Amino acid sequence: MAKYRTDCIEKPIRMCFRIIGHFIGTHPWWFFIIPVIISTALGSGFYSLEDRTSNNIEKEFTPLEGPAKMERTFIQEYFPQNQSMFSSLRLNTDGTYACFIATSKTNILTVPLLEEILVLDSKVRNMTVEFEDELLQYVDICATVNGSCSSNAILNIIDYNASNIDLINLTFPTHISTSGRVSLRSTLGSVKINNSIVQSAKAIQLFYYLREFNETRSDIWLAEFIKLLSEESTNVTEVSYSTSMSRQWEFEKLPKSIVPLFSITYTITMSFTIVSCLRLDNVRNKVWVATIGVFSTGLAVLSSFGMLLLIGVPFVMTVSTCPFLILGIGIDDMFIMISCWQKTNVHDSVVDRLADTYQDAAISISITTITDVLALYLGFSSPFGSVQSFCLYAGTAILFCYIYNILFLGAFLALNGQRETSNRHWFTCVKIPVDCPPGKSRRYAICCVGGAYDHDTGTEEEQPISGFFGKYYGPFLTQKWTKASIVVLYAGYLAVSVYGCVEMKEGIDLRNLASDDSYISKYYDKSMDFSHYGPIIMVAVNESLAYWEEDQHKNLNSCITDFYKLKYVDKNFFLSWLDSFQSFAKDLDINSENTFIGNLLHFLEKRPMTSQDINFDADNKIRSSRFFLQTLNISTTKEQKDMLISLRETAKKCHIKLVVYHPSFIYLDQYTVIVHNTTQTIVVATVLMLAISLLLIPNPLCSLWVAFSIGSVIVGVAGFMGLWDVSLDSISMINLIICIGFSVNFSAHVSYAFVSSSKADSNEKAVDALAHLGFPIVQGAVSTLLGVVALSFSDSYIFRTFFKLIFLVITFGLVHAVAFLPVFLTFVGMCRNG
């Protein structure tokens, strides 16, 4: 096995980088200035940031080609909404509405509490807004039924008089009043009943639906509604509120909340980078290299984002987290390059030192960039717009980081090398002595002397922390009892990870798209009082049926019976135009097409609301019709997923072509694709990473260990995110894709250093690998964590989730790189360079 090598690719890459390093070292100023000019030009794309911003929740956080969107298109085509006969259960979208929930710890159905609700209802209805020099109230823009505003059932039942509640035997879930049978499922919450008679209820929910022909006018009224409810106070009842636009408006506020965090992050990362590169030697100090390294990352973000904005790529809110991540990733390669520079001979020319640096760092920085970028670009195949946008922006930014580190940072490394060759002070650039002249004070020696190096090797003196990995940590790790402990620790890690994977939840809770202190968070909490009953589902017949024939009745009834067998369908509810028509026509002849259609048209004249459930063609033949089913007990994401899948599968089994739909299916579709798509992306990316490792790491067996590390870290991140209360959704999917790249980064560094070591014994090879790259790996990991740590203080679930998963990715990747992988590599003696 040891005879097989793949350095036929490694060697040309190293030689190519040596040539590049030599050329940049010869012309450093050109490569230092040109990236700044390019960044300035591309940065002009930020002028179009507002136009490119795309934060539509449906577009970015639901599957782009989800089945529900096709189902909605069908419903909109065959069952268009009738603006003059409004019906909330017949909406093909969420509609335009405002609502509030009034709650009580005991019973909301008392005279004093209902009086408070009636006062609040009156204020909402009489609220005045100005639009185009016109004063508008609810009655001017409300959704109407026969010319009157759609009303709230519970207020109609008590006739807007709180005292009447004591005179009425209120029944639930439906109540028969003078106006007919009305549903109270979405009106009363946490209801206690006795023989269908309501004994108490803890919550009342009122809706105010608006006509949808003028979005701007509706938005003004909805905004005023939010303002009114935010300023309103009640004596007894607790009020929470929301609107059809609240989720979108609150979501759009999130990016502004992290702007202060980025300045904190930049300061922390800059400080860490400078401290990491700080040397006590006044000549060998790398403070300016560290500063330029951070600046190079900033130029990369400016250039990549600007370029993508110029060519019209949508900027989704998830991209706002990119700079935090890129800032940490961008300086990882800088640490590697500095480490390689310090191992060059100080007596060589700057050009040769830079060429040696590039040759030594070539594979390490290339493999990390290639794997990161490819993993992210593979993520562009995701069905979620938010994931696509993030992956494209992040992948392109990392690519620019790579280019600018080679050109811009490398050029400055050469310029800094010229200063070191002249033995000039890192701050004043004045020439200083290597040794302290006789008679000078200790203070002079600390501040004005520098340029020391290791006279045995001709390289810069090793940092104490770097020596720690080679002298202490490496030998400790390769002890037999330490290896045994590491194996046991890994087994425990794997067991906990697998358990967490089993416990992991799916899908994004829509309340998490707003900040923690948002008013809609309170509304979602209170809406759990109404969670027993789910949405009312449309079941549409997508073919022409002979409804007057007995066989067709049996087929249709058989399908409806199958729906009733589902545990998420209420067997006591079925709203059907056909049942109503058959009751109407029980004494009429409807056994032929002509008599059926003729009597049906007469029936629909008296039931204009029901006419919305039948689609006729030009010849008065029924092209399509729909029925309604009530769902229940779907408060958890798993229940919602099971409900959606079971409804669609039942519709598919029916001999009649059926379409099931509700506006919430647009968001529930994520549950049907998230696991499959995430798994597919991870598997494809892992195979691709393995192929890259086989090409660039000169030993096939060690490349397999890289693939093993990728799988191990992914399992760990997925498992622990389940234990850390993070669901698998489009947000966490982004981080799992990032996980692939980071896993390769850490493991590839160690594996490549292990293979490239000239030591003969596997334990010595592991120690040599850690001595060579242990400290740069830790630097890179810490810098990445510092780049995102500020997000942990965010009041947004999205940003906190980003921090949690990056923390898991980096922590597990680092532990694999400096503990698990070095130990496992020592078990395979064949894993050597030649």
Secondary structure, 3 states (H helix, E strand, C coil): CCCCCCHHHHHHHHHHHHHHHHHHHHCHHHHHHHHHHHHHHHHHHHHHHHHHECCCHHHHHCECCCHHHHHHHHHHHHCCCCCCECCHHHCCCCCCEEEEEEECCCCCCCHHHHHHHHHHHHHHHHCCEEECCEEECHHHHECEECCEECCCHHHHHCCCCHHHHHHCCCECCEEEECCEEEECCCCEEEEEEECCEEEEEEEEEEEEEECCCCHHHHHHHHHHHHHHHHHCCCCCCEEEEEECCHHHHHHHHHHHHCHHHHHHHHHHHHHHHHHHHCCCCCCCCCHHHHHHHHHHHHHHHHHHHHHHHHCCCCECHHHHHHHHHHHHHHCHHHHHHHHHHHCCCCCCCHHHHHHHHHHHHHHHHHHHHHHHHHHHHHHHHCCEHHHHHHHHHHHHHHHHHHHHHHHHHHHHHHHHHHHHHCCECCCCCCECCCCCCCCCCHHHHHHHCCCCCCCCCCCCCCCHHHHHHHHHHHHHHCCHHHHHHHHHHHHHHHHHHHHHHHHCCECCCHHHHCECCCHHHHHHHHHHHHCCEEEEEEEEECCCCCCCCHHHHHHHHHHHHHHHCCCCEEEEEEEEHHHHHHHHCCCCCCCCHHHHHHHHHHHHHHCCCHHHHEEECCCCCEEEEEEEEEEECCCCHHHHHHHHHHHHHHHHHCCCCEEEECCCHHHHCHHHHHHHHHHHHHHHHHHHHHHHHHHHCCCHHHHHHHHHHHHHHHHHHHHHHHHCCCCECHHHHHHHHHHHHHHHHHHHHHHHHHHHCCCCCHHHHHHHHHHHHHHHHHHHHHHHHHHHHHHHHCCEHHHHHHHHHHHHHHHHHHHHHHHHHHHHHHCCCCCCCC
